[in-house]
């Protein structure tokens, strides 16, 4: 914003301030670029009390003909020619007020700029914090996915272990049954072999006994 633009804005703002026009109406000023006389009476022949400088504020007390009864800020009272007195705020005072207003606006603008910078920094900090939180969230999400996958694998392994344990138990049962049957079969085979062997021995003994008996009978027959 240029200085000229700031002055214009300040002038507009100043003109809108309440009570400004009333203050100007109550106070009059010596016109610009003039130095006039303050006289003891409302005519050019009256004694000069003092010279009034341009832009000097005056309190208007009354009017007679083309003269105004006025009082200065120093307390001097007299008459001044009305044509050289104006109720309009002098340009120099307007410029001074506009300059002061411009400085105020500049200060406000500077403060707003500082606040804007602070807000920008805070916004950047918040963005950085948000990015960090999003990154942490992503990491936690990945860890959760891994744990979820591991948990599923653990469940599968557990089911496989249960199935394997069941198969092992069944195999042990079948092995015990097979072993028992095998023992029974062995026992049965041994008995058969034993009985077979005993039968062979019995037949041989009986055969031998009968043959011996036959021989004795033959000997007895011969003796007779």
FENBELUR-V508119 format. One record per backbone hydrogen bond with DSSP energy under -1.0 kcal/mol. CO is the residue of the C=O (numbers start at 1). NH is the residue of the N-H. Records with the same first field share a line. If there is no record, write none. Layout:
CO = NH / NH
This chain:
2 = 6
3 = 7
4 = 8
5 = 9
6 = 10
7 = 11
8 = 12
9 = 13
10 = 14
11 = 15
12 = 16
17 = 20
19 = 23
20 = 24
21 = 25
22 = 26
23 = 27
28 = 58
29 = 86
30 = 55
31 = 34
36 = 52
38 = 49 / 50
39 = 79
41 = 43
47 = 40
50 = 38
52 = 36
53 = 56
56 = 30
58 = 28
59 = 71
62 = 69
64 = 67
66 = 82
67 = 64
68 = 80
69 = 61 / 62
70 = 78
71 = 59
72 = 75
76 = 72
78 = 70
79 = 39
80 = 68
81 = 84
82 = 85
84 = 31
86 = 29
90 = 94
91 = 95
92 = 96
93 = 97
94 = 98
95 = 99
96 = 100
97 = 101
98 = 102
99 = 103
100 = 104
101 = 105
102 = 106
103 = 107
104 = 108
105 = 109
106 = 110
107 = 111
108 = 112
109 = 113
110 = 114
111 = 115
112 = 116
113 = 117
114 = 118
115 = 119
116 = 120
117 = 121
118 = 122
119 = 123
120 = 124
121 = 125
122 = 126
123 = 127
124 = 128
125 = 129
126 = 130
127 = 131
128 = 132
129 = 133
130 = 134
131 = 135
132 = 136
133 = 137
134 = 138
135 = 139
136 = 140
137 = 141
138 = 142
139 = 143
140 = 144
141 = 145
142 = 146
143 = 147
144 = 148
145 = 149
146 = 150
147 = 151
148 = 152
149 = 153
150 = 154
151 = 155
152 = 156
153 = 157
154 = 158
155 = 159
156 = 160
157 = 161
158 = 162
159 = 163
160 = 164
161 = 165
162 = 166
163 = 167
164 = 168
165 = 169
166 = 170
167 = 171
168 = 172
169 = 173
170 = 174
171 = 175
172 = 176
173 = 177
174 = 178
175 = 179
176 = 180
177 = 181
178 = 182
179 = 183
180 = 184
181 = 185
182 = 186
183 = 187
184 = 188
185 = 189
186 = 190
187 = 191
188 = 192
189 = 193
190 = 194
191 = 195
192 = 196
193 = 197
194 = 198
195 = 199
196 = 200
197 = 201
198 = 202
199 = 203
200 = 204
201 = 205
202 = 206
203 = 207
204 = 208
205 = 209
206 = 210
207 = 211
208 = 212
209 = 213
210 = 214
211 = 215
212 = 216
213 = 217
214 = 218
215 = 219
216 = 220
217 = 221
218 = 222
219 = 223
220 = 224
